[in-house]
């Protein structure tokens, strides 16, 4: 499909040659037949020769492009880029990923949001039914094996179970495509809504062509549809995932690896869709009023479960590497690629989960408390709060810059201004209006997110991940400076990774900005309890022992000064990082040389 037609619907050169060659061949064939019927000497017409040549050239181009595509996609097993092509930009998507992108574009353009939601509901229902059929078939085969003297299982029954699994894998792929299509439609809706005043006619034309959605419906309807689709997917696959782990559905390492990758990809697509809807007031209200179906604890539990599976996969991979140190063949490269791909998908899930938790709690103090300590409302009680889940994810993926960046941002959103100020009084009243925390009695043992973060050894973990990211940045800068004395070949090879290093440097700046902002907010002086109302004083009475000086001593023991100096040296051109770092160094009694700002506060005017 991709060889003949591009993603935007236009035809390619092989398709054009084929469309022109077939009519010419037919015309030439007709002229040749007419000449034979008139008893004249059979001659080959110009149309026939040109048509055959075009058809042959089209088929040759199709075979050539198919061969090149299979080479770069590893015959469907993954992406393998040859070393001799360093510095060349290659589309590393597999053929299946290209087809998924094309199908996502078509669904987002031609289907209504409610129709996509119905498709997701039907697919999740079919997957659950297939799972139940497979479990019943497995139990029947097990009973027959126990009763019969022959331990072999009937081949037909085994084939039935395999067929059910294949159908389930196809349906899982369809769910990801549907979720991505909804995310695409929501992004276009937000863009059209943003330009509604100046480009009203363009918005109407875009909306009419974009899945035939009605422009007169409630503007929050598409947000609620996306939220419902995402949570239905999460709940359905979460039950299947847990059920599979209990039953031991997959017995081989390859099947377990494939299952984990598929589950994490589905969770990642659903959570990404939730992140797009997080700032909508109707979505936030439904998350608070109906926590069993749309609660944030579902996302936290999936986040924790995925992290546990990532740790288990890492342990199994370390055992495989110790047993196969001399395995340098293609299968070893394939397993190494699958390991990296699986870790990347798991890290992407954690990044999107942190983004969602931070976005939905931004400006909502009651939601920030519920995420920090875990939701106690509804029929389910949390096994872990959002703060602990983010800290564990951040510490495990401490070399993934994007995960660290958004985890620190989420922690900053959750912990900002949570020290018993007047904002909490307003948030408590507003939370009682939404029906979550009523009179402030259910604020969960009265601990603020900042003090919870300190008790969870969060300051040491923040310093650890910042130290790792900054150390990698310094190492890359040293390698980059060493390339100046290299020959031309080394310089050409270094140019291929220069853009990646620039992106890593920008990400390190964001990590430093979010990390220093979080530490700055935690280490600043708290208000005295005399200035806090009586009901707030009783609520935060258990946190009185964590004063500012005690928290600063904890930060100094965690290596605060080294992290601050390292961040200020690597990001000396960022004004807010330098100002926060200088103030924290001075207020914590630093006696050495304080790094100076090396940028421009105000750009020069022309």
C-alpha positions as CSV (number, residue, x, y, z in Angstrom):
1,X,0.0,0.0,0.0
2,X,2.8,2.4,0.9
3,X,4.7,1.7,-2.3
4,X,1.8,2.6,-4.6
5,X,0.1,5.3,-2.6
6,X,1.7,7.8,-0.1
7,X,0.3,8.7,3.3
8,X,-1.4,11.9,1.9
9,X,-3.2,10.0,-0.8
10,X,-1.0,10.8,-3.8
11,X,0.3,8.1,-6.1
12,X,3.9,7.1,-6.4
13,X,6.1,6.7,-9.5
14,X,5.6,2.9,-9.7
15,X,1.8,3.4,-9.5
16,X,1.8,6.0,-12.2
17,X,3.8,3.8,-14.5
18,X,1.5,0.9,-13.9
19,X,-1.6,3.0,-14.5
20,X,-0.2,4.3,-17.8
21,X,1.3,1.0,-18.9
22,X,-1.7,-1.2,-18.6
23,X,-4.0,0.9,-21.0
24,X,-1.1,1.3,-23.5
25,X,-0.6,-2.5,-23.4
26,X,-4.3,-3.1,-24.0
27,X,-4.4,-0.7,-26.9
28,X,-1.4,-2.2,-28.5
29,X,-2.8,-5.7,-27.9
30,X,-6.0,-4.6,-29.6
31,X,-4.1,-3.2,-32.7
32,X,-2.1,-6.4,-32.9
33,X,-5.2,-8.6,-32.9
34,X,-6.8,-6.4,-35.6
35,X,-3.8,-6.7,-37.8
36,X,-3.8,-10.5,-37.4
37,X,-7.5,-10.6,-38.3
38,X,-7.0,-8.7,-41.5
39,X,-4.6,-11.4,-42.7
40,X,-1.6,-8.9,-42.7
41,X,1.8,-9.6,-41.3
42,X,1.6,-9.5,-37.4
43,X,3.5,-6.4,-36.2
44,X,4.2,-5.1,-32.7
45,X,2.7,-1.7,-32.4
46,X,4.4,1.2,-30.6
47,X,1.7,1.3,-27.9
48,X,2.3,-2.4,-27.1
49,X,6.0,-2.0,-26.7
50,X,5.7,1.2,-24.6
51,X,3.0,-0.4,-22.4
52,X,5.1,-3.5,-21.7
53,X,8.1,-1.4,-20.9
54,X,6.2,0.7,-18.4
55,X,4.7,-2.3,-16.7
56,X,8.1,-4.0,-16.5
57,X,9.7,-0.8,-15.1
58,X,6.9,-0.4,-12.5
59,X,7.3,-4.0,-11.3
60,X,11.1,-3.6,-11.1
61,X,10.7,-0.4,-9.0
62,X,8.2,-2.2,-6.7
63,X,10.6,-5.1,-6.2
64,X,13.5,-2.8,-5.6
65,X,11.6,-0.7,-3.0
66,X,10.3,-3.8,-1.3
67,X,13.9,-5.1,-1.0
68,X,15.2,-1.9,0.4
69,X,12.3,-1.6,2.9
70,X,12.9,-5.2,4.1
71,X,16.6,-4.4,4.5
72,X,16.1,-1.4,6.7
73,X,13.3,-3.0,8.7
74,X,15.2,-6.3,9.4
75,X,12.6,-8.4,7.4
76,X,9.9,-7.3,9.8
77,X,11.9,-8.1,13.0
78,X,13.0,-4.6,13.8
79,X,15.2,-1.8,12.7
80,X,18.9,-2.5,11.9
81,X,21.0,0.4,10.5
82,X,24.3,-0.6,8.9
83,X,27.5,1.1,10.2
84,X,28.5,2.2,6.7
85,X,25.5,4.5,6.6
86,X,26.4,6.7,9.6
87,X,25.3,10.2,9.1
88,X,22.5,9.3,6.8
89,X,18.9,10.0,8.0
90,X,16.9,6.8,7.5
91,X,13.2,6.2,8.3
92,X,13.5,3.6,11.0
93,X,9.8,2.8,11.1
94,X,8.8,-0.7,10.2
95,X,6.3,-1.5,7.5
96,X,3.7,-2.2,10.2
97,X,4.2,1.1,11.8
98,X,3.8,2.9,8.5
99,X,0.5,1.1,7.9
100,X,-0.6,2.0,11.4
101,X,0.1,5.7,10.8
102,X,-1.8,5.6,7.6
103,X,-4.8,3.9,9.2
104,X,-4.8,6.3,12.1
105,X,-4.9,9.3,9.7
106,X,-7.8,7.8,7.7
107,X,-9.8,7.0,10.9
108,X,-9.2,10.4,12.4
109,X,-10.3,12.1,9.1
110,X,-13.4,10.1,8.2
111,X,-14.9,8.7,11.4
112,X,-16.8,10.5,14.1
113,X,-15.5,10.5,17.7
114,X,-18.5,8.5,19.0
115,X,-18.0,5.9,16.3
116,X,-14.4,5.5,17.3
117,X,-15.5,5.1,21.0
118,X,-18.0,2.4,19.9
119,X,-15.2,0.6,18.1
120,X,-13.0,0.7,21.1
121,X,-15.8,-0.6,23.3
122,X,-16.6,-3.5,20.9
123,X,-12.9,-4.4,20.6
124,X,-12.4,-4.4,24.4
125,X,-15.5,-6.6,24.8
126,X,-14.3,-9.0,22.2
127,X,-10.8,-9.3,23.8
128,X,-12.4,-10.1,27.1
129,X,-14.6,-12.7,25.6
130,X,-11.6,-14.3,23.8
131,X,-9.7,-14.3,27.0
132,X,-12.5,-16.2,28.7
133,X,-12.7,-18.6,25.9
134,X,-9.0,-19.3,26.0
135,X,-9.1,-19.8,29.8
136,X,-12.0,-22.3,29.5
137,X,-10.3,-24.1,26.7
138,X,-7.1,-24.3,28.7
139,X,-9.0,-25.8,31.7
140,X,-10.7,-28.3,29.5
141,X,-7.4,-29.5,28.0
142,X,-5.9,-29.7,31.4
143,X,-8.7,-31.9,32.7
144,X,-8.5,-34.2,29.7
145,X,-4.7,-34.5,30.2
146,X,-5.1,-35.4,33.8
147,X,-7.9,-38.0,33.1
148,X,-6.2,-39.6,30.1
149,X,-3.1,-41.7,30.4
150,X,-1.6,-39.9,27.4
151,X,-0.2,-36.5,28.4
152,X,-0.4,-35.1,24.9
153,X,-3.0,-32.4,24.2
154,X,-5.3,-32.6,21.3
155,X,-3.8,-30.7,18.4
156,X,-7.1,-29.1,17.4
157,X,-7.7,-27.7,20.8
158,X,-4.1,-26.3,20.9
159,X,-4.7,-24.7,17.5
160,X,-7.9,-23.1,18.8
161,X,-6.0,-21.5,21.6
162,X,-3.4,-20.2,19.3
163,X,-6.0,-18.8,17.0
164,X,-7.6,-16.9,19.9
165,X,-4.3,-15.4,20.8
166,X,-3.6,-14.3,17.3
167,X,-7.0,-12.6,17.1
168,X,-6.4,-10.9,20.4
169,X,-3.0,-9.5,19.2
170,X,-4.7,-8.0,16.1
171,X,-7.4,-6.4,18.3
172,X,-4.8,-4.9,20.6
173,X,-3.2,-3.3,17.6
174,X,-6.6,-1.9,16.5
175,X,-7.1,-0.4,20.0
176,X,-3.8,1.5,19.7
177,X,-4.8,2.8,16.3
178,X,-8.2,4.0,17.6
179,X,-6.7,5.7,20.6
180,X,-4.2,7.5,18.4
181,X,-7.0,8.6,16.0
182,X,-8.9,10.1,18.9
183,X,-5.8,11.9,20.1
184,X,-5.3,13.3,16.5
185,X,-8.9,14.4,16.4
186,X,-8.7,16.1,19.8
187,X,-5.5,17.9,18.8
188,X,-7.2,19.2,15.7
189,X,-10.2,20.3,17.7
190,X,-8.1,22.2,20.1
191,X,-6.2,23.9,17.3
192,X,-9.5,24.9,15.6
193,X,-11.0,26.1,18.9
194,X,-7.9,28.2,19.5
195,X,-8.3,30.0,16.2
196,X,-12.0,30.2,16.4
197,X,-12.3,34.0,16.5
198,X,-10.0,34.9,13.6
199,X,-10.5,31.8,11.4
200,X,-14.1,30.9,11.9
201,X,-14.7,29.8,8.3
202,X,-11.5,27.7,8.3
203,X,-12.6,26.0,11.5
204,X,-16.0,25.2,10.1
205,X,-14.5,23.7,6.9
206,X,-11.9,21.7,8.9
207,X,-14.5,20.4,11.3
208,X,-16.8,19.3,8.5
209,X,-14.0,17.4,6.8
210,X,-12.6,16.0,10.1
211,X,-14.8,13.0,10.7
212,X,-18.1,14.8,10.1
213,X,-18.3,16.0,13.8
214,X,-21.2,18.3,14.5
215,X,-20.0,21.8,15.3
216,X,-23.1,22.6,17.4
217,X,-22.4,20.0,20.0
218,X,-21.1,20.6,23.5
219,X,-17.5,21.7,23.2
220,X,-16.6,19.4,26.1
221,X,-18.2,16.3,24.5
222,X,-15.1,15.3,22.6
223,X,-13.0,15.6,25.8
224,X,-15.4,13.4,27.7
225,X,-15.5,10.9,24.8
226,X,-11.7,10.7,24.8
227,X,-11.6,10.3,28.6
228,X,-14.2,7.5,28.5
229,X,-12.4,5.7,25.7
230,X,-9.0,5.9,27.5
231,X,-10.3,4.6,30.8
232,X,-12.4,1.8,29.3
233,X,-9.2,0.6,27.6
234,X,-7.1,0.9,30.7
235,X,-9.7,-1.0,32.8
236,X,-10.2,-3.7,30.2
237,X,-6.5,-4.4,29.6
238,X,-5.6,-4.0,33.2
239,X,-7.9,-6.9,34.2
240,X,-6.5,-9.0,31.3
241,X,-2.9,-8.1,32.2
242,X,-3.3,-9.1,35.9
243,X,-5.3,-12.2,34.9
244,X,-2.5,-13.2,32.5
245,X,0.2,-12.8,35.2
246,X,-1.8,-15.0,37.6
247,X,-2.6,-17.7,35.1
248,X,0.9,-17.8,33.7
249,X,-0.5,-17.4,30.2
250,X,2.9,-17.1,28.5
251,X,5.6,-19.7,29.3
252,X,8.5,-18.5,27.1
253,X,10.6,-15.4,27.5
254,X,9.7,-14.2,24.0
255,X,6.0,-14.4,24.6
256,X,6.4,-12.6,27.9
257,X,8.5,-9.9,26.2
258,X,5.9,-9.5,23.4
259,X,3.0,-9.3,25.9
260,X,4.8,-6.6,28.0
261,X,5.6,-4.5,24.9
262,X,2.0,-4.7,23.7
263,X,0.5,-3.9,27.1
264,X,2.8,-1.0,27.7
265,X,2.1,0.4,24.2
266,X,-1.7,0.2,24.8
267,X,-1.3,1.9,28.2
268,X,0.9,4.5,26.8
269,X,-1.5,5.4,24.0
270,X,-4.4,5.6,26.5
271,X,-2.5,7.7,29.0
272,X,-1.3,10.1,26.3
273,X,-5.0,10.6,25.4
274,X,-5.8,11.3,29.0
275,X,-3.0,13.9,29.2
276,X,-4.6,15.8,26.3
277,X,-7.9,16.0,28.3
278,X,-6.5,16.7,31.7
279,X,-7.0,20.5,31.8
280,X,-10.7,20.3,30.8
281,X,-12.9,21.2,33.8
282,X,-15.6,18.6,32.9
283,X,-12.9,15.9,32.8
284,X,-11.5,16.9,36.2
285,X,-15.0,16.9,37.7
286,X,-15.8,13.5,36.4
287,X,-12.5,12.1,37.8
288,X,-13.4,13.4,41.2
289,X,-17.1,12.4,41.2
290,X,-16.7,8.9,39.7
291,X,-13.3,7.6,40.9
292,X,-14.1,3.9,40.3
293,X,-14.4,4.4,36.6
294,X,-12.5,7.6,35.9
295,X,-10.2,7.9,38.9
296,X,-6.6,8.8,38.9
297,X,-5.7,5.8,41.0
298,X,-6.3,3.6,38.0
299,X,-3.4,5.3,36.2
300,X,-1.2,5.1,39.3
301,X,-1.8,1.4,39.6
302,X,-1.0,0.8,36.0
303,X,2.1,2.9,36.3
304,X,3.3,0.9,39.3
305,X,2.5,-2.5,37.7
306,X,4.4,-1.5,34.5
307,X,7.4,-0.5,36.5
308,X,7.4,-3.8,38.3
309,X,7.3,-5.7,35.0
310,X,10.2,-3.5,33.7
311,X,12.3,-4.4,36.7
312,X,11.5,-8.1,36.2
313,X,12.4,-7.9,32.5
314,X,15.7,-6.1,33.4
315,X,16.6,-9.0,35.8
316,X,15.8,-11.6,33.2
317,X,17.9,-9.8,30.6
318,X,20.8,-9.6,32.9
319,X,20.7,-13.3,33.5
320,X,20.5,-13.9,29.7
321,X,23.5,-11.7,29.1
322,X,25.6,-13.5,31.7
323,X,24.7,-16.9,30.1
324,X,25.3,-15.8,26.6
325,X,28.3,-13.4,26.7
326,X,29.8,-14.9,23.5
327,X,26.6,-14.8,21.4
328,X,27.4,-12.3,18.6
329,X,25.1,-13.6,15.9
330,X,21.9,-12.0,14.4
331,X,19.7,-13.5,17.1
332,X,21.8,-11.8,19.7
333,X,21.4,-8.4,17.9
334,X,17.7,-9.0,17.6
335,X,17.3,-9.7,21.4
336,X,19.4,-6.6,22.2
337,X,17.1,-4.5,19.9
338,X,14.0,-6.0,21.5
339,X,15.4,-5.2,25.0
340,X,16.1,-1.6,24.1
341,X,12.7,-1.2,22.4
342,X,10.9,-2.7,25.4
343,X,12.7,-0.4,27.8
344,X,11.9,2.6,25.6
345,X,8.2,1.7,25.6
346,X,8.1,1.2,29.3
347,X,9.9,4.6,29.9
348,X,7.5,6.3,27.5
349,X,4.6,5.0,29.6
350,X,6.1,6.4,32.8
351,X,6.8,9.8,31.1
352,X,3.2,10.1,29.9
353,X,1.9,9.0,33.3
354,X,3.9,11.7,35.0
355,X,2.7,14.3,32.4
356,X,-0.9,13.3,33.1
357,X,-0.6,13.4,36.9
358,X,1.0,16.8,36.7
359,X,-1.4,18.2,34.2
360,X,-4.6,17.1,36.0
361,X,-3.3,18.5,39.3
362,X,-2.1,21.8,38.0
363,X,-4.1,24.5,39.7
364,X,-6.2,22.0,41.7
365,X,-4.9,21.6,45.2
366,X,-7.5,18.9,46.2
367,X,-6.5,16.8,43.2
368,X,-2.8,17.3,44.1
369,X,-3.5,16.0,47.6
370,X,-5.4,13.0,46.3
371,X,-2.5,12.1,43.9
372,X,0.1,12.6,46.5
373,X,-1.2,10.4,49.3
374,X,-3.4,8.1,47.2
375,X,-7.1,8.2,46.7
376,X,-9.2,6.9,49.6
377,X,-12.6,7.4,47.9
378,X,-14.5,4.8,45.9
379,X,-14.6,1.1,46.3
380,X,-10.9,0.7,45.9
381,X,-8.2,2.0,48.2
382,X,-4.8,2.8,46.9
383,X,-1.8,0.7,47.5
384,X,0.6,3.5,46.6
385,X,0.3,7.3,46.2
386,X,1.3,9.2,43.2
387,X,4.3,10.8,44.8
388,X,5.8,7.4,45.6
389,X,5.0,6.1,42.1
390,X,6.7,9.1,40.5
391,X,9.8,8.8,42.7
392,X,10.2,5.1,42.0
393,X,9.8,5.6,38.2
394,X,12.2,8.5,38.3
395,X,14.8,6.6,40.2
396,X,14.6,3.5,38.0
397,X,14.7,5.4,34.7
398,X,17.4,7.8,36.0
399,X,19.3,7.8,32.7
400,X,16.2,8.6,30.6
401,X,16.2,12.4,30.3
402,X,12.6,12.8,29.2
403,X,11.3,10.7,32.0
404,X,13.3,12.7,34.6
405,X,12.2,16.0,33.1
406,X,8.5,15.3,33.3
407,X,8.7,13.5,36.6
408,X,10.4,16.5,38.2
409,X,7.8,18.8,36.6
410,X,5.0,16.6,38.0
411,X,6.6,16.7,41.5
412,X,6.9,20.5,41.3
413,X,3.2,20.8,40.3
414,X,2.2,18.4,43.1
415,X,4.3,20.0,45.8
416,X,4.2,23.7,44.9
417,X,2.6,26.0,47.5
418,X,1.6,23.0,49.7
419,X,2.9,24.4,53.0
420,X,-0.3,25.5,54.7
421,X,-0.9,28.9,53.1
422,X,-4.2,30.6,52.4
423,X,-4.4,28.9,49.0
424,X,-5.2,25.6,50.8
425,X,-8.2,27.3,52.4
426,X,-9.6,28.2,49.0
427,X,-8.8,24.8,47.6
428,X,-10.6,23.1,50.5
429,X,-13.7,25.1,49.9
430,X,-13.6,24.4,46.1
431,X,-13.0,20.7,46.7
432,X,-16.0,20.5,49.0
433,X,-18.0,22.0,46.1
434,X,-16.9,19.2,43.8
435,X,-17.7,16.6,46.4
436,X,-14.3,15.0,47.0
437,X,-13.1,16.2,50.4
438,X,-16.2,17.9,51.8
439,X,-15.2,19.6,55.1
440,X,-11.5,18.9,54.9
441,X,-11.8,15.8,57.0
442,X,-10.5,13.4,54.4
443,X,-7.2,15.1,53.6
444,X,-5.5,11.8,54.5
445,X,-3.7,12.2,57.9
446,X,-3.0,15.8,57.2
447,X,0.4,15.5,55.6
448,X,1.4,17.9,52.8
449,X,3.0,16.7,49.7
450,X,6.2,18.5,50.4
451,X,6.7,16.8,53.8
452,X,5.6,13.5,52.3
453,X,8.3,13.9,49.7
454,X,10.9,14.6,52.3
455,X,9.9,11.6,54.3
456,X,10.1,9.4,51.2
457,X,13.8,10.5,50.9
458,X,12.7,12.5,47.8
459,X,15.5,15.1,48.2
460,X,18.2,12.5,47.9
461,X,16.4,10.9,44.9
462,X,16.1,14.3,43.2
463,X,19.8,15.1,43.6
464,X,20.7,11.6,42.4
465,X,18.8,11.8,39.1
466,X,20.0,15.4,38.5
467,X,23.5,14.3,39.1
468,X,23.2,11.4,36.6
469,X,21.7,13.6,33.8
470,X,24.3,16.4,34.3
471,X,27.2,13.9,34.4
472,X,26.1,12.4,31.1
473,X,25.8,15.9,29.6
474,X,29.3,16.8,30.8
475,X,30.7,13.5,29.3
476,X,29.1,14.3,26.0
477,X,30.5,17.8,26.0
478,X,34.0,16.4,26.6
479,X,33.6,14.0,23.8
480,X,32.3,16.7,21.5
481,X,35.2,19.0,22.3
482,X,37.6,16.2,21.6
483,X,36.3,15.8,18.1
484,X,37.9,19.1,17.1
485,X,41.3,17.5,16.8
486,X,40.0,14.5,14.8
487,X,40.3,13.8,11.1
488,X,37.6,14.5,8.5
489,X,36.0,11.0,8.8
490,X,35.6,11.4,12.6
491,X,34.2,14.9,12.1
492,X,31.6,13.6,9.6
493,X,30.6,10.9,12.0
494,X,30.4,13.3,14.9
495,X,28.1,15.6,12.8
496,X,25.5,12.8,12.7
497,X,25.1,12.9,16.5
498,X,25.5,16.6,17.0
499,X,21.7,17.3,16.8
500,X,21.0,14.5,19.3
501,X,23.5,16.1,21.7
502,X,21.9,19.5,21.3
503,X,18.5,18.0,22.2
504,X,20.1,16.3,25.2
505,X,21.6,19.6,26.3
506,X,18.2,21.3,26.1
507,X,16.6,18.5,28.0
508,X,19.3,18.7,30.7
509,X,18.5,22.4,31.0
510,X,14.8,21.6,31.6
511,X,15.8,18.9,34.1
512,X,17.9,21.5,35.9
513,X,15.2,24.1,35.8
514,X,12.5,21.8,37.2
515,X,14.8,20.2,39.7
516,X,16.1,23.5,41.1
517,X,12.6,24.9,41.2
518,X,11.4,22.0,43.2
519,X,14.3,22.1,45.6
520,X,14.0,25.9,46.0
521,X,10.3,25.6,46.9
522,X,11.0,22.8,49.4
523,X,14.0,24.6,51.1
524,X,12.4,28.0,51.5
525,X,11.3,29.2,54.9
526,X,7.9,28.0,56.1
527,X,5.3,30.2,57.7
528,X,4.8,30.3,61.5
529,X,1.9,28.3,62.8
530,X,0.5,31.5,64.5
531,X,-0.5,32.8,61.1
532,X,-2.5,29.7,60.1
533,X,-6.2,29.3,61.0
534,X,-7.2,26.8,63.7
535,X,-8.5,24.2,61.4
536,X,-5.4,24.4,59.2
537,X,-3.2,24.3,62.4
538,X,-4.8,21.0,63.5
539,X,-4.5,19.6,60.0
540,X,-0.7,20.3,59.7
541,X,0.1,19.6,63.4
542,X,1.9,16.4,62.5
543,X,4.3,18.2,60.2
544,X,5.6,20.7,62.7
545,X,8.9,18.8,63.3
546,X,9.9,19.3,59.6
547,X,11.1,22.9,59.8
548,X,13.2,24.6,57.2
549,X,16.5,24.0,58.9
550,X,15.9,20.3,59.3
551,X,15.0,20.0,55.6
552,X,18.1,21.9,54.6
553,X,20.3,19.6,56.6
554,X,18.8,16.7,54.8
555,X,19.5,18.4,51.5
556,X,23.1,19.1,52.4
557,X,23.6,15.4,53.4
558,X,22.2,14.5,49.9
559,X,24.9,16.5,48.2
560,X,22.9,19.6,47.4
561,X,26.0,21.9,46.9
562,X,27.6,19.6,44.3
563,X,24.4,19.3,42.3
564,X,23.8,23.1,42.4
565,X,27.3,23.9,41.2
566,X,27.2,21.3,38.5
567,X,23.8,22.6,37.2
568,X,25.0,26.2,37.3
569,X,28.2,25.4,35.4
570,X,26.4,23.4,32.7
571,X,23.5,25.9,32.4
572,X,25.4,29.2,33.1
573,X,23.4,31.0,30.4
574,X,20.0,30.3,32.0
575,X,19.0,33.2,34.3
576,X,16.4,31.5,36.5
577,X,18.7,28.5,37.1
578,X,21.5,30.8,38.1
579,X,19.4,33.0,40.4
580,X,17.8,30.0,42.2
581,X,21.2,28.3,42.5
582,X,23.0,31.3,43.9
583,X,20.3,31.9,46.5
584,X,20.2,28.3,47.7
585,X,24.0,28.2,47.9
586,X,24.1,31.4,50.0
587,X,21.2,30.4,52.3
588,X,22.7,27.0,53.0
589,X,26.1,28.3,54.1
590,X,28.2,27.6,51.0
591,X,31.8,28.9,51.5
592,X,33.3,28.3,48.0
593,X,33.2,30.3,44.8
594,X,29.6,30.8,43.5
595,X,29.3,30.4,39.7
596,X,28.4,33.6,37.8
597,X,25.8,34.2,35.2
598,X,27.2,33.9,31.7
599,X,24.2,35.0,29.5
600,X,22.2,38.0,28.5
601,X,19.4,39.2,30.8
602,X,18.0,41.5,28.0
603,X,18.7,41.0,24.3
604,X,20.4,43.9,22.6
605,X,18.1,46.1,20.5
606,X,18.8,46.7,16.9
